[in-house]
Amino acid sequence: MDLKIFGEIIREKRSALRLNQNELSEKSGVAIKTIHSIELGKGNPAIKTILRLFDILELDLIVIASKP
């Protein structure tokens, strides 16, 4: 997934839940700098970070694996 699109999804869902970045940081345990970077489409967040955010933001992660 394009990191910029991923960041937009995170930001839009956070806004829909009426959370600011600080509140999301407190609830998820993810540093506010990390959330800011993700929302800007920068960095390469660890799966653990993504799962923490998805849990608070009520998002599902679906993985589709294919053979190369």
C-alpha positions as CSV (number, residue, x, y, z in Angstrom):
1,M,0.0,0.0,0.0
2,D,1.2,3.5,-0.7
3,L,2.2,5.1,2.5
4,K,0.6,8.4,1.6
5,I,-2.8,6.7,1.1
6,F,-2.3,4.7,4.3
7,G,-1.6,8.0,6.2
8,E,-4.7,9.6,4.8
9,I,-6.8,6.6,6.0
10,I,-5.4,6.9,9.5
11,R,-6.0,10.7,9.6
12,E,-9.5,10.4,8.2
13,K,-10.5,7.7,10.7
14,R,-8.9,9.5,13.6
15,S,-10.9,12.7,12.6
16,A,-14.1,10.7,12.2
17,L,-13.7,9.4,15.8
18,R,-13.0,13.0,16.9
19,L,-9.6,12.2,18.2
20,N,-6.6,14.5,18.0
21,Q,-3.1,13.1,17.5
22,N,-2.3,13.5,21.2
23,E,-5.4,11.5,22.2
24,L,-4.6,8.8,19.7
25,S,-1.1,8.7,21.0
26,E,-2.3,8.3,24.6
27,K,-4.8,5.6,23.8
28,S,-2.5,3.6,21.5
29,G,0.8,4.0,23.2
30,V,2.3,5.1,19.9
31,A,4.4,8.3,20.0
32,I,2.8,11.4,18.7
33,K,5.8,11.9,16.4
34,T,5.2,8.5,14.9
35,I,1.5,9.2,14.3
36,H,2.4,12.6,12.7
37,S,4.9,10.9,10.4
38,I,2.4,8.1,9.4
39,E,-0.3,10.6,8.6
40,L,2.1,12.5,6.4
41,G,2.9,9.3,4.5
42,K,6.5,9.2,5.8
43,G,8.5,6.5,7.6
44,N,7.9,2.8,7.6
45,P,5.8,1.9,10.7
46,A,6.3,-1.5,12.3
47,I,3.4,-4.0,12.1
48,K,3.0,-3.7,15.9
49,T,2.5,0.1,15.6
50,I,0.0,-0.4,12.8
51,L,-2.0,-3.0,14.9
52,R,-2.1,-0.7,17.9
53,L,-3.5,2.2,15.8
54,F,-6.0,-0.1,14.0
55,D,-7.2,-1.4,17.4
56,I,-8.0,2.1,18.6
57,L,-9.3,3.4,15.3
58,E,-11.6,0.3,14.9
59,L,-10.0,-0.7,11.6
60,D,-9.4,-4.2,10.3
61,L,-6.2,-5.4,8.8
62,I,-6.7,-7.9,5.9
63,V,-3.6,-9.6,4.4
64,I,-3.8,-11.3,1.1
65,A,-0.8,-13.5,0.3
66,S,0.1,-14.7,-3.1
67,K,2.9,-16.9,-4.5
68,P,5.6,-14.9,-6.3
